[in-house]
């Protein structure tokens, strides 16, 4: 964490939560689901879609985080 008043401290997490809300939370019928069902849907969205399928514009090849990490590790091992 940076100094007090540094607006860039939480920028990545703020961006992630904004994406989560736009792509999942606002689309769910929350009044009809239990808390446990919502937790499972959020977990599935993060682990099955966000980390493995969704394109990420923060890296140079627009790859999902897990695929980018695997590629980086393969290049480092070579």
N, C-alpha and C positions, 0 to 999 in steps of 0.2 A: 504494500500500500504506500501511496505517496503522502505528501503533506496535505494538511487540511485545506480544502478549497480547490484541490486539483480535480478538475472535472473528468480526467481521463482514467481515474482509478477503476471505475466500474463499467467502462464503456463496452467491453466485450460481453459481460454478463447482461447488461441492459439490452444490448443488441439481441442476444440469445433469447431472453425472456420476451422481447417484443415479437420476435419471429414465432416463438411458441404460441403466444396469444393469437397472433394473426392467422397462423396456419392450422391451429388445432382448437384452442380453448373457445374462441368465438364461434366456432362451427359446431360445437357439441351442445346437445340439449341438456344442459347442466341440471335443470330442475327435475329431469326424469331419471338421472343417474345417481347411484350411491357414491359416496366418497371413495370407496374401494375401486369401483369401476372407473372413476376418473383417474385415480392413481395408476391403474393398469394401462389405460389409454395413453397417459402421458409417458409412462415408462416405455411402452411399445413405440411411441412416436420418436422418442429420443434414441433408443437402442436400435430399432429396426429401420427407421427412415432417416432421421437426422444424421446419424453417424455413418450410415452405410450407403445411402442412396442419394440424399439431397446434395445438389451441387453447392459448393462453398466458394463464394467469390473472393474470400480473403486470401486464397493462395493462387499462384500463377497459372495453374492448369484447371482451376474450377473443379477440383476433385473433392469427394466426400472426405471427412477427416480420417477415417480408418484406412481408406485406400491411399491417401497421401502419406500417412505414417508408414504404411507397409512399403511403399515405394521408396521413401527416404531411408528406411532401414536396409532395404535391399541394395541401394546405392552405396550406403556406408559400409556394408559387409563386403562389397566387391572390391 
